[in-house]
Amino acid sequence: MYELGDMRPGSLTKQIRSWGKEYWQISYTHRGRGRTGYVSDKNYEKIKTEIETHRIFKELSKKLIDLSIEYAKLTDKENDS
């Protein structure tokens, strides 16, 4: 997991204020609570990478759980016989 690097949940969207100024916004849910925040152009690439890393982490976690369940099923069958 350490090799994955920094991560954070969420999505980035470009927002436009009523007077036309654009800005980046991050939106995410953490511990059951939704949050949003501003992202500067300077930090956009860093945060985009962290969000992508979090997505990869979630996919790997799901695969690990799937494999663990399959392993448990195989082990249970072997122990029953």
N, C-alpha and C positions, 0 to 999 in steps of 0.2 A: 504494500500500500504506500509505503514511503516513496517509492519510485514514481508513483503517479503524480505527486506534487500537490501544490495547493489546490483546493477545490471549494466551491460554494454552490448551493442550489440556486435555481432561478432561471429567469429569462431576461434578455435585454430587448427593449423596444425603443424606437425613436418616437419621441413625443413632440408635438408642436403647440406652443403657447398661443393664446388668442391673438397676440400681436405678431405672430409669425416666427418667433425664435424657436429653434430646434434644440432638443437636449436628449440624452440617453437616460432611460429609467430601468432599474433592475427591480423585478418583482419576484418574491419567493415566499414560501411558507416554511416556517421553522417552529417546531414544537407546537404545532396546531395554530400558530398565529401568522396571519399574512402580513407581509412587510413590503414596502417599496422604498426606493431611494434614488437619488441622483447619481449619475456616473459622468465624470468629466471625460472629455475627448482624450485626455492624457492617459486615463486609466482604462479606457474602453477595451483595448486589446488584452490587457492583463485579466480583466474580469471575464471577458469572453472566453479566454483560455481556461480559467478556473471553472466556469460553468460547463464547458465541454469535458473537462476532467471529471467533474461530478457526474455527468451523464455516463461516462465510461465506467466509473466506479459502480454506479447503480446497475449497469448491465452485467458487470463481472460478479457483483453480489447475487444477482438473480440466478446466474449460471451456477455459482457455487451452491446456492440453496437447492437448485434443481438436482445437481449431482449428489448432494448430501442426502436428499430424499431417496433418490434411486439407489444409492449405496445402502441406506438403511433398509429399504425394501428387500434387497438382495441378501443382506446379512440376516434379516429376520427370517427369510425363507430357509436359509442354511441352518439356522439355530432350531427351527421347528422340526426338521427332519431327523 
